[in-house]
Amino acid sequence: MEENNQHFLELVYILHASAMQSLGKLKNPVTDKIERNLEQAQQSIDLLVMLRDKTKGNLTVQENSILSGMLSELQLNYVDESNKDKNVTIN
């Protein structure tokens, strides 16, 4: 059971890192550049939301706290990055 808990958290961390990379908050390890792809970021966030919903009631307090915290962080960063596009003025 403990191994499954570890695998669950590893999956959550992988999706979090993928979303942060897509939001332009982390360098792409392959290109060593900051890249931004909001559609990809949204997909990673959606996967984490699905995991949260499907595992509701089956997570430890720590797992739930980690997942909720990461989702909040990603959603706030996504809104921030989305608003940057809206604030660009074209001359």
C-alpha angles and dihedrals in degrees: 000000000000090000090055090051089053092048091049092053091046090055091049091050092048092052091045092052091047091052093046090050091049090049089056093247095115132038119254102249092214098051097024087224136115107251129178127208112160093186091058090045090053091051092054091047090049090052091053091049089051091050090050092050095044094047097043109140093014100077128093117243089255094050092048091048093049093047094046092047093049092048092051091049093048095046092050091048091047091054090047093051092044090053091053089065091050093051094057111108122207117216 
